Amino acid sequence: MGFYRKPLEEQIPQYAQIEYRAPDLYNISATESTGSSLLSKNSNGQLTYIPREHFALTSSNTFNGNQIINGNLTIIGDISAEQFNVITSSVSHFTASTNFGLDSGDNHTFTGSVKITGSLSVIGNTTDLGNTNITGSIYMTGSIYMTGSIYFATGSTKATIGVGELVWDDTDGTLELGLKGGHVRLQIGQENVVRVVNKTTGSLPEAQYSAVKIRSAQGQRLAVDLALANNDANSADTIGLVTEDIALNQEGFVTTFGVVNNINTTGQLQGETWNDGDLLYLSPFISGRITNIKPQAPSHTVIMGYVVYAHQNNGKIFVKVDNGYEIDELHNVRIVTGSLKDSSTNNGGSTLYYSSSVWTNNDNVRLVQSTMVLASVSSSFNFANDTAAAAGGIPLGGLYHTSGTVKIRLV
């Protein structure tokens, strides 16, 4: 083969790349007899022979040494690397998914901050040794073990929250948890609710915030009925106010302590006028109804709570149930036989007397028209005199006589 008369660099455009077989060029020594090579023009205007293992065409290639790419690299396929370092720039991910690691034993370390816009799903355990800023949601099927704290954004209150969602309520100054059904928001540390079964004769609307009592149990839930302050059986087990719509024989939440929000608390539903701070009682006349009129005996006085905010739509009631007591439910009263009453006749009834720090009834002593009458059934009574009473020999509430008169020691 002859020599080229015209310099080769003048025949090849500055940026052109021409494929030659290395042994065919007189001024390039090559040991390969087959395969493709690349001619590149260097800064001195000389042609340089680049072995084929240093560049890629259409088949597999092995690169030896460090490679520098000034520009963009587009790869259709996978990148397999023993170590992947991003030094001074960033990695942008657009439309596909990124998988790190081959098994659960692989560890991935990030130095700096990790910011996630969107959702984070964690399967397994998460160890946080620094700060993690997440704008979006975290969905987890494992556990979080922390040696620090979780901080919630405290600038505002969300209008709605989902089931299982925990957010900050800046109005009440606490965290709120969305409960089952999506209708009740639990103010953490400020209220208590219980999930019950409606065993009344109809639905329990939230707007009526009915007072309910425990009736029985069903399906591992307390079963409730409407409470009424007409007697002990209908009022003693009153637990709270309905705080969401509960259909007949279905489950729902009742507030036993804390604030019930967004109801009509003007008294309009009860035919009354309510004001902020009013004390509310269980009605002795209408089942499930509450009132700001204190019931009178023999009706039962069951306190249901207080009007926090009297408003037609955004009203609030603080629920704090106090069922009151029968006299024989007091700790220092013991009723053994008979019945307690102030009788105008000598038939039946008994009177309390005080001994050893306990009030006890006695059928043999009765109050009749505000006069002490001794009714000796099978025995007579001998009373200590006033000298013994003055000496402390008669207990408080005990009877003694002086100057022909029977008296009761009160002090």
C-alpha positions in Angstrom: 0.0 0.0 0.0 1.4 3.5 -1.0 2.1 6.6 1.1 -0.4 9.4 1.6 0.8 12.6 -0.1 -1.5 15.0 1.7 -1.3 15.2 5.4 -3.9 13.2 7.0 -5.0 15.9 9.4 -5.9 18.1 6.4 -8.1 15.4 5.0 -10.1 14.8 8.2 -12.4 17.5 9.7 -11.3 18.7 13.1 -14.1 16.9 15.0 -14.5 13.9 12.7 -13.9 10.4 13.9 -12.9 7.8 11.2 -12.7 4.1 11.8 -9.5 2.5 10.5 -7.8 -0.8 10.8 -4.7 0.0 12.7 -2.2 -2.0 10.7 -3.2 -0.1 7.5 -1.7 3.2 8.6 2.1 3.7 8.0 2.7 6.0 10.9 0.7 4.2 13.6 2.0 1.1 15.2 -0.5 -1.4 16.4 -0.3 -4.9 17.7 -3.9 -5.7 17.0 -4.7 -7.3 13.7 -8.4 -7.3 14.2 -11.1 -5.0 15.8 -11.8 -1.3 15.6 -9.7 1.6 16.8 -10.2 5.3 17.1 -8.1 8.2 15.7 -8.3 11.3 17.8 -6.6 14.7 17.1 -4.7 16.0 20.1 -3.8 19.6 21.1 -0.6 19.4 19.0 -2.5 18.5 15.9 -1.2 14.9 16.0 -3.4 11.9 15.4 -3.5 9.6 18.3 -4.4 5.9 18.2 -6.8 4.9 21.0 -7.1 1.1 21.6 -10.6 -0.3 21.4 -10.8 -1.2 25.1 -10.8 2.6 25.8 -14.0 3.4 23.9 -17.4 1.8 23.2 -19.1 1.0 20.0 -21.9 -1.5 19.8 -20.5 -4.4 21.8 -19.3 -4.9 25.4 -16.2 -3.0 26.5 -13.8 -2.9 29.4 -12.4 0.5 30.5 -9.2 0.6 32.4 -8.3 3.6 34.5 -10.3 6.7 35.4 -12.8 8.1 32.9 -14.0 11.7 32.8 -17.1 12.8 30.9 -17.6 16.5 30.3 -21.3 16.7 29.5 -24.3 14.4 29.9 -24.3 10.6 30.0 -27.4 8.8 28.9 -27.6 5.1 29.8 -30.3 2.8 28.6 -30.0 -0.1 30.9 -28.6 -0.7 34.4 -25.6 0.7 36.3 -23.8 -1.7 38.5 -21.2 -0.2 40.7 -19.3 -1.3 43.8 -19.4 2.3 45.1 -21.4 5.3 43.8 -20.1 8.7 44.9 -21.8 12.1 44.2 -19.3 14.7 45.3 -20.3 18.2 44.7 -23.6 18.1 42.8 -26.9 16.3 43.1 -28.8 13.3 41.7 -32.1 14.1 40.1 -34.6 11.3 39.6 -37.5 11.9 37.2 -39.9 9.2 36.2 -38.8 5.8 37.3 -38.1 4.0 40.6 -34.8 3.7 42.4 -33.8 0.6 44.4 -30.9 0.6 46.8 -29.3 -2.6 48.2 -29.7 -6.3 47.5 -31.0 -7.6 50.8 -32.0 -6.4 54.3 -28.5 -6.5 55.6 -27.3 -3.7 53.3 -26.8 -0.3 54.9 -27.1 3.1 53.3 -25.6 6.1 54.9 -26.5 9.7 54.1 -24.4 12.6 55.4 -26.4 15.8 55.6 -30.1 16.3 55.4 -32.7 14.1 53.6 -35.8 15.9 52.4 -38.7 14.0 51.0 -41.6 15.6 49.2 -44.3 13.0 49.0 -44.7 9.7 50.9 -42.2 7.6 52.7 -42.9 3.9 53.2 -40.8 2.1 55.8 -40.9 -1.7 56.1 -38.9 -2.6 59.2 -37.1 -0.5 61.8 -35.9 3.1 61.4 -33.0 4.6 63.3 -32.8 8.4 63.2 -29.5 9.9 64.4 -30.1 13.4 63.2 -32.9 15.6 61.8 -35.2 14.4 59.1 -37.5 16.9 57.3 -40.4 15.4 55.5 -43.0 17.3 53.5 -45.8 14.8 52.9 -46.8 11.5 54.6 -45.0 8.6 56.1 -46.5 5.1 55.8 -45.0 2.5 57.9 -45.5 -1.2 58.5 -42.7 -1.5 61.1 -41.6 0.4 64.2 -39.9 3.7 65.0 -37.3 3.6 67.8 -36.2 7.1 68.8 -33.8 8.6 71.3 -35.0 12.1 70.6 -38.3 13.8 69.9 -40.9 14.2 67.2 -41.9 17.8 66.5 -45.2 18.7 64.8 -45.9 21.9 62.9 -47.7 24.1 65.3 -48.7 27.0 63.1 -52.3 26.1 62.3 -55.1 23.6 62.7 -56.2 21.3 59.9 -59.9 21.5 58.9 -60.1 17.7 58.4 -58.0 14.8 59.4 -58.1 11.2 58.2 -58.5 8.0 60.2 -55.3 7.2 62.1 -53.9 10.7 61.3 -52.1 12.6 64.1 -51.8 16.4 63.7 -51.4 19.4 65.9 -54.5 21.4 66.9 -53.3 24.9 67.5 -56.8 26.0 68.7 -56.9 23.5 71.6 -53.1 23.4 72.0 -52.7 19.6 71.7 -52.4 16.8 69.2 -55.5 15.4 67.5 -56.0 11.8 66.4 -58.5 10.8 63.7 -60.6 7.9 65.1 -62.3 5.0 63.4 -65.2 6.1 61.1 -63.6 9.5 60.3 -66.1 11.6 62.2 -64.4 12.0 65.6 -61.2 13.9 66.4 -59.6 13.0 69.8 -57.9 15.8 71.6 -54.9 14.0 73.2 -54.8 14.5 77.0 -58.0 16.7 77.0 -60.8 14.2 76.5 -61.8 10.5 76.8 -64.2 8.6 74.5 -65.5 5.1 74.5 -66.8 3.1 71.6 -70.2 1.6 72.3 -73.1 -0.2 70.6 -76.4 1.7 70.3 -79.1 -0.5 71.9 -81.8 2.2 72.1 -85.0 2.0 70.0 -83.6 4.2 67.2 -80.6 6.2 65.9 -78.5 8.5 68.1 -77.8 11.7 66.1 -74.7 13.7 67.0 -76.7 16.9 66.7 -78.9 15.9 69.7 -75.8 14.9 71.9 -78.0 12.5 73.9 -77.0 11.4 77.4 -76.6 7.6 77.5 -76.2 5.0 80.2 -74.7 1.5 80.2 -77.3 -1.1 79.6 -75.3 -4.2 79.0 -72.4 -5.4 76.8 -72.5 -6.8 73.2 -69.7 -7.9 70.9 -67.0 -6.9 73.4 -68.5 -3.4 73.5 -70.5 -1.6 76.1 -74.2 -1.4 75.0 -76.0 1.9 75.8 -79.5 3.2 76.2 -80.9 6.6 76.9 -80.4 7.9 80.4 -83.2 9.5 82.6 -82.9 11.1 86.0 -86.3 9.8 87.3 -84.8 7.0 89.4 -81.5 5.2 90.3 -81.9 2.4 87.7 -82.1 4.9 84.8 -79.4 7.3 85.9 -76.8 5.5 88.0 -74.9 4.2 85.0 -74.8 7.4 83.0 -71.5 7.6 81.1 -71.5 10.6 78.7 -72.8 12.3 75.6 -73.1 10.9 72.1 -70.4 12.5 69.9 -71.2 11.2 66.4 -74.2 9.7 64.6 -74.7 6.1 65.7 -77.3 4.0 63.9 -79.4 1.4 65.8 -77.4 -1.7 66.7 -74.2 0.0 65.3 -71.0 1.2 67.0 -69.9 4.7 67.6 -68.2 7.0 70.1 -69.5 8.6 73.3 -67.5 11.3 75.1 -67.1 10.5 78.8 -64.8 13.4 79.6 -63.8 16.5 77.6 -65.3 18.9 75.1 -68.0 18.0 72.5 -67.8 20.6 69.7 -69.9 22.0 66.9 -73.3 21.6 68.4 -76.3 23.8 69.2 -75.8 24.9 72.8 -78.2 27.8 73.0 -80.8 25.6 74.8 -83.1 25.9 71.8 -83.3 22.1 71.5 -84.4 21.8 75.1 -86.8 24.7 75.1 -84.5 26.6 77.4 -82.0 29.5 77.3 -78.4 28.5 77.9 -75.4 30.8 78.6 -71.7 30.3 78.8 -70.7 28.5 82.1 -74.2 27.0 82.8 -74.2 23.8 84.8 -76.0 21.0 82.9 -78.0 18.1 84.4 -79.6 14.9 83.2 -83.3 15.6 82.6 -85.7 13.7 84.8 -88.5 14.1 82.3 -87.2 13.3 78.8 -84.9 10.3 78.1 -81.4 11.3 76.9 -82.1 15.0 77.3 -79.9 17.4 79.4 -81.1 20.6 81.0 -79.7 23.6 82.9 -82.6 23.3 85.5 -81.4 21.5 88.6 -83.7 18.5 89.3 -85.4 18.3 92.7 -85.8 15.2 94.9 -87.1 12.6 94.4 -85.6 13.1 90.9 -81.9 12.4 90.8 -79.3 15.1 90.4 -76.9 13.9 87.8 -74.4 16.5 86.6 -73.5 16.1 82.9 -71.1 19.1 82.4 -70.9 22.7 81.5 -71.7 25.0 78.6 -68.3 26.2 77.4 -69.6 28.2 74.5 -73.3 28.9 73.8 -73.7 29.0 70.1 -76.2 27.7 67.6 -73.7 26.0 65.3 -70.3 26.0 67.0 -71.3 25.4 70.6 -69.2 23.5 73.0 -70.0 21.4 76.1 -67.4 20.2 78.6 -68.5 16.7 79.7 -67.9 15.7 83.3 -70.5 13.3 84.6 -71.2 13.1 88.3 -74.0 10.7 89.1 -74.6 11.8 92.7 -75.2 9.5 95.6 -78.0 7.8 97.6 -77.6 8.3 101.3 -76.7 4.6 101.8 -73.9 5.1 99.2 -72.0 7.5 101.4 -68.8 6.0 102.9 -69.7 6.7 106.5 -73.4 5.6 106.4 -74.5 2.0 107.1 -78.1 1.0 106.5 -78.7 -2.4 108.2 -82.5 -2.9 108.3 -85.7 -0.9 107.9 -86.1 2.3 105.9 -85.2 5.9 106.5 -88.0 8.4 106.6 -89.5 11.2 108.6 -92.9 9.8 109.5 -95.9 11.6 111.0 -97.1 8.3 112.5 -95.6 5.6 114.6 -95.7 3.1 111.8 -92.4 2.0 110.4 -89.3 4.0 109.6 -86.0 4.4 111.5 -83.5 7.1 112.5 -79.7 7.4 112.0 -77.4 7.5 115.0 -73.7 8.2 115.0 -71.2 5.8 116.5 -67.5 5.0 115.8 -67.4 7.5 112.9 -70.4 5.8 111.2 -74.0 6.8 110.9 -76.3 3.7 111.4 -80.1 3.4 111.3 -82.1 2.2 114.3 -85.6 1.0 113.9 -86.3 1.6 117.6 -85.8 5.4 117.3 -88.0 7.5 115.0 -88.6 11.1 114.3 -92.3 12.0 114.5 -93.3 15.6 113.7 -89.9 16.9 114.7 -90.4 15.3 118.2 -88.2 12.5 119.5 -90.3 9.5 120.4 -88.9 6.3 121.9 -90.6 3.2 120.6 -89.5 0.3 122.7 -90.3 -2.9 120.8 -88.9 -5.4 123.2 -86.8 -3.5 125.7 -86.5 -0.2 127.6 -83.9 2.5 127.3 -81.7 3.9 130.0 -79.9 7.2 129.0 -76.7 8.5 130.4 -77.0 11.9 132.1 -75.5 15.2 131.1 -72.5 14.7 133.4 -71.4 11.7 131.3 -72.1 13.7 128.1 -70.0 16.6 129.3 -67.2 14.2 130.2 -67.2 12.8 126.6 -68.8 9.5 127.5 -71.6 10.0 125.0 -70.5 9.8 121.3 -71.6 12.4 118.8 -75.2 11.7 117.9 -75.8 9.8 121.1 -78.8 10.3 123.3 -78.6 11.4 127.0 -81.0 13.0 129.5 -80.9 16.1 131.6 -83.6 17.6 133.8 -86.1 15.1 132.5 -85.4 15.8 128.9 -83.7 13.5 126.3 -81.1 15.3 124.2 -78.8 14.4 121.2 -75.2 15.2 121.5 -74.3 17.3 118.4 -70.8 18.7 119.4 
